[in-house]
Amino acid sequence: MRLTEFQELMHTEFGAARADALLADHVIPTLGRTGRAAIDGGVDPREVWRALCADFDVPRARW
């Protein structure tokens, strides 16, 4: 997944301000770091997206 697609999904699902805050502040238990740190460390944005969806009970149809 491209980073631009990831950002669009995040902003659509959570709203721009909340999405940016979640990415910077929420430590994803399955990744052991924030979404931003995971992406910066080379984790595929799709994996980060799915982990955030699971953490915040986003319906699977939107994953």
N, C-alpha and C positions, 0 to 999 in steps of 0.2 A: 504494500500500500504506500502510495506517495504521501509525503508529509502534508501537502496541501489538501488532499482528500481527507486525511485524518483530522486536520484542523476544521474543515467544513463539517464533518460528522460531529465533532465535539461541540462546535458552536450551535449547530442545529439541535442537538439533543439536550444540552445543558444551558444554552445561552452563552454569549461571548464572555462575559465577566466571570461567571461561575466556572466555565470550562477552563479558562486560563488559570483560575485559582486552584482548581482540582489538579490540573497538570503540574503546577508548581508546588503544591502543599500536601497533597494526599499521598501517603506512602502506600503503594500497592503491595499487599502482603505476599502475593505469589511471586512478585519481582523483587521484593525487599528494598525498594527505592521508589522515589516519585516517578511519575510518568515522564517528566522532563529529563530527569537523570537517566532513566532507562533509554529513552530515545537518543540522548546525547552519547550514551554508552554503546550505541549500536543495535539496540533491540528494535525489531521491526515494529513500526507504528501500529500495524494490525494487531499484534500481540498486546500492546499497551491498550488499544481500543477495547479489545475483548475483555481484558482484565478489569478495566474501569467499568465496563458494562456489567460485568458480574458483581463487582463491589457495590454498584448503585442500583441493582435490580432492574436494569433496562431489559425490556422484553426481548427474548432471543431473536424474534423476527427482525429487529433493528440492528443486530450485531453485524 
